[in-house]
Each structure stands twice: as C-alpha cells, then as structure tokens.
Amino acid sequence: MSVQAFLYVIAVILIVLAALPLPTRGISFALLGAACALLAYAWPVITG
C-alpha cells in the first residue's frame, strides 16, 4: 500500500469517526480527516 493510499484510508476513518456522536475534547476529527485527505491529494507534488 502506498503512502498516498494509506493517507486516504486514514482520512476516511477520521471522517467516519467525525460523523459518530463521540465526545471529543478539542479534537475535531472532521478537520483532521480533511487535512489528511488534502495531504494525500498533494502527496505526489510534495514528494516530487
């Protein structure tokens, strides 16, 4: 599994966790998932 695919899987898991009614203290799973998705999308540009 490539790094890009791994980041996409982590992003999906975080977004699914954000949809669940879990009590979180200061941690936004939706924002972390969006950040992982953006990082995965930009991974080919970052690594050159």
C-alpha positions in Angstrom: 0.0 0.0 0.0 1.4 3.4 -1.0 1.7 6.3 1.4 -1.0 8.2 -0.6 -3.5 5.3 -0.2 -2.7 5.0 3.5 -3.4 8.7 4.0 -6.7 8.4 2.1 -7.7 5.4 4.4 -6.8 7.4 7.5 -8.8 10.4 6.1 -11.9 8.2 5.6 -11.6 6.7 9.0 -11.4 10.1 10.6 -14.3 11.5 8.7 -16.4 8.4 9.7 -15.4 9.0 13.3 -16.5 12.6 13.0 -20.0 11.5 12.0 -20.4 9.4 15.1 -21.7 11.1 18.3 -18.4 10.7 20.2 -17.5 13.2 23.0 -14.2 14.8 22.0 -12.4 17.5 23.9 -10.8 20.0 21.5 -10.1 17.4 18.8 -12.0 17.8 15.5 -12.0 14.5 13.6 -13.5 16.2 10.6 -10.7 18.7 10.4 -8.1 16.1 10.8 -9.7 13.9 8.2 -9.8 16.9 5.8 -6.2 17.6 6.4 -5.2 14.0 5.8 -7.2 14.0 2.6 -5.6 17.2 1.4 -2.2 15.8 2.3 -2.9 12.6 0.3 -4.1 14.6 -2.7 -1.0 16.7 -2.7 1.4 13.8 -1.9 2.8 13.5 -5.5 3.6 17.2 -5.6 5.2 17.2 -2.1 7.4 14.2 -2.8 8.3 15.4 -6.3 
